[in-house]
Amino acid sequence: MSSHRKARSSNHPFSRHALRMGLFAAGAAGVAGAAAVPAQALTGAAHAAYASDHVFSHSDRAHHTQARDSFTIRQFGTVNAAGVRNQANAVSAGCSADDHCRSVALSFQIVTIAGEHTHLNAVNLSDAANKECTGCQTLAGAYQFVVSTPAPLSLDAGARQRLADIHRRLDALTRSTLPAAELKTRVDGLAGEVTGVLRDAVAHAPKAKAQPTVTLHRHLDGWPGH
């Protein structure tokens, strides 16, 4: 019998503040829960914005293999305050070494925000739990990409096409039977590709005193040997 549970964030759990501008990412494809409040009215005036993306996967004796992934893109425009949450949870319960379970949950969240004095609260969490599940494979990964620019950034068709291709490959990886080490390496590789697409996009953003930035918050939890 084994029991494991832990939750951590890549930064301070419930507070990350940016005086100038903030960055945060998105993800969703098979999202277990997602919510967003528009950041801008048609007038283009700055507003507060909020987005939450959550992926949950649960395997047990009745469903030995469960896999979910999320890949969402949030473009908020100019905001004076933003709250962003990205979370992945995976649970394996009641299986054994001879009849093991596999549960994988991965969430990619991309967010773009603009403004000179934006207040940002960003949370990025992953949690993997084995509940009386000896020999089970359980992995939760949260990847949050935050793009901050002085003026609003709109991802063009080329960038969206590249991101859509990464999304398709994330789907395939999530549902693969790859060993833990290779799965993590390849998912990290996809995260690196997303960062590259976003950096290419900000390279063509309007120039200003404040430099555009792309930040990745990454957290992985779980698998044998936790």
C-alpha positions in Angstrom: 0.0 0.0 0.0 1.3 3.4 -0.8 0.0 6.9 -0.4 1.4 10.1 -1.9 0.2 13.7 -2.3 1.9 17.0 -2.7 1.1 20.4 -4.2 3.6 23.0 -5.2 3.9 26.1 -7.3 6.7 27.4 -9.5 6.5 30.7 -7.6 4.8 31.9 -4.5 1.6 29.9 -4.4 -1.0 32.6 -4.5 0.8 35.9 -5.2 3.1 37.1 -7.9 3.1 40.8 -8.5 4.6 42.8 -11.4 4.7 46.6 -11.2 5.6 47.2 -14.8 4.1 44.3 -16.8 3.4 40.7 -16.3 3.7 37.5 -18.2 1.7 34.3 -18.1 0.8 31.4 -20.3 -2.1 29.3 -21.4 -3.2 25.7 -22.3 -6.3 23.6 -23.1 -7.3 20.6 -25.1 -9.6 18.4 -23.1 -9.7 20.9 -20.3 -11.4 19.9 -17.1 -12.2 23.4 -16.1 -11.6 26.8 -17.7 -12.9 30.4 -17.1 -11.9 33.8 -18.3 -13.2 37.3 -18.0 -12.6 39.7 -21.0 -9.8 42.2 -20.4 -10.9 44.9 -22.7 -14.1 46.6 -23.8 -14.6 47.7 -27.4 -13.3 51.2 -26.4 -9.8 49.7 -25.8 -9.7 51.1 -22.3 -7.7 49.1 -19.7 -9.6 46.7 -17.5 -9.0 43.9 -15.0 -8.8 40.4 -16.4 -9.0 36.8 -15.0 -8.4 33.4 -16.5 -8.3 29.9 -14.9 -7.4 26.7 -16.7 -7.5 23.3 -14.9 -6.9 19.7 -16.1 -7.8 16.7 -14.1 -7.1 13.0 -14.8 -8.2 10.0 -12.6 -7.3 6.4 -13.2 -8.5 3.4 -11.2 -9.4 -0.4 -11.7 -12.3 0.5 -14.0 -10.2 2.9 -16.1 -6.6 1.9 -16.0 -5.3 4.5 -18.3 -6.5 8.1 -18.2 -4.9 11.1 -20.0 -5.9 14.7 -20.3 -4.2 17.8 -21.6 -5.0 21.5 -22.0 -3.7 24.1 -24.4 -5.3 27.6 -24.1 -4.4 31.0 -25.5 -5.6 34.1 -23.7 -5.0 37.5 -25.3 -6.0 40.2 -22.8 -4.8 43.3 -24.5 -4.2 46.3 -22.2 -5.0 45.6 -18.6 -4.3 47.4 -15.3 -4.7 44.2 -13.3 -4.7 40.5 -14.2 -5.2 37.2 -12.3 -4.1 34.0 -13.9 -4.3 30.4 -12.7 -3.0 27.3 -14.4 -3.3 23.8 -12.7 -2.9 20.2 -13.5 -4.0 17.3 -11.2 -3.5 13.6 -11.8 -4.7 10.8 -9.5 -4.2 7.0 -9.6 -6.2 5.0 -7.1 -6.8 1.4 -6.1 -4.5 -0.4 -8.5 -1.5 -2.7 -7.9 1.9 -3.5 -9.2 0.4 -6.5 -11.1 -2.6 -4.4 -12.3 -1.2 -0.9 -12.4 -2.7 2.4 -13.5 -1.4 5.3 -15.6 -2.7 8.8 -15.1 -1.3 11.9 -17.0 -2.5 15.5 -16.8 -0.7 18.3 -18.7 -1.8 22.0 -19.0 -0.2 24.6 -21.2 -1.5 28.1 -20.6 -0.4 31.1 -22.8 -1.5 34.6 -21.9 -0.5 38.0 -23.4 -1.0 41.2 -21.5 0.0 44.8 -22.2 0.4 48.0 -20.2 3.0 50.1 -18.4 1.9 49.5 -14.8 0.1 46.2 -14.8 -0.5 44.4 -11.5 -0.2 40.6 -12.0 -1.2 37.7 -9.7 -0.1 34.4 -11.4 -0.5 30.9 -10.0 0.9 27.8 -11.6 0.4 24.4 -9.8 0.7 20.7 -10.4 -0.3 17.9 -8.1 0.1 14.1 -8.6 -1.3 11.6 -6.1 -1.1 7.8 -5.8 -3.8 6.5 -3.5 -3.3 2.9 -2.5 -1.8 2.4 -5.9 1.5 0.5 -5.8 3.4 0.6 -9.0 1.1 3.2 -10.6 2.4 5.9 -13.0 1.0 9.4 -12.2 2.3 12.6 -13.7 0.9 16.2 -13.5 2.6 19.0 -15.4 1.7 22.7 -15.5 3.3 25.1 -18.0 2.4 28.8 -17.8 3.7 31.2 -20.5 3.4 34.9 -19.8 3.9 37.5 -22.5 4.3 41.1 -21.5 4.4 44.0 -24.0 4.1 47.8 -23.7 1.4 47.8 -26.5 -1.2 45.0 -27.1 0.1 42.0 -29.0 -2.0 40.0 -31.4 -0.6 36.6 -32.4 -0.8 36.4 -36.2 -2.0 33.4 -38.3 1.5 32.1 -38.7 2.1 32.0 -34.9 -1.3 30.4 -34.3 -0.6 27.7 -36.9 2.7 26.9 -35.2 1.0 26.7 -31.8 -1.8 24.5 -33.2 0.8 22.1 -34.4 2.5 22.0 -31.0 -1.0 21.4 -29.5 -1.6 18.4 -31.7 1.8 16.9 -30.7 1.0 17.5 -27.0 -2.2 15.6 -27.4 -0.3 12.6 -28.9 2.4 12.7 -26.2 -0.2 12.9 -23.4 -1.9 9.8 -24.7 1.4 7.9 -25.5 2.9 5.0 -23.5 6.4 6.6 -23.3 8.5 6.0 -20.2 8.5 8.8 -17.6 12.0 10.2 -18.4 11.3 10.4 -22.2 7.8 11.8 -21.7 9.0 14.6 -19.5 11.9 15.4 -21.9 9.6 15.6 -24.9 7.0 17.7 -23.2 9.7 20.1 -22.1 10.8 20.2 -25.7 7.3 21.3 -26.7 7.4 24.0 -24.0 10.6 25.2 -25.5 9.0 25.4 -29.0 6.1 27.5 -27.5 8.6 29.9 -26.0 10.3 30.2 -29.3 7.1 31.0 -31.1 6.2 33.7 -28.5 9.7 35.2 -28.7 9.4 35.5 -32.5 6.1 37.2 -32.0 7.3 39.8 -29.5 10.4 40.5 -31.7 7.9 42.1 -34.2 6.0 44.0 -31.5 6.0 47.8 -31.6 9.2 49.2 -30.0 9.0 51.1 -26.8 11.1 52.0 -23.8 9.9 49.0 -21.9 11.1 45.7 -23.5 8.7 42.9 -24.2 9.3 39.8 -22.2 8.3 36.1 -22.4 8.4 34.1 -19.2 7.8 30.3 -18.6 6.6 29.0 -15.2 7.0 25.2 -15.2 6.0 22.6 -12.6 6.0 18.8 -12.8 4.9 16.4 -10.1 4.6 12.7 -9.8 5.6 9.4 -11.4 7.3 6.5 -9.6 9.9 7.6 -7.1 8.1 10.9 -6.6 
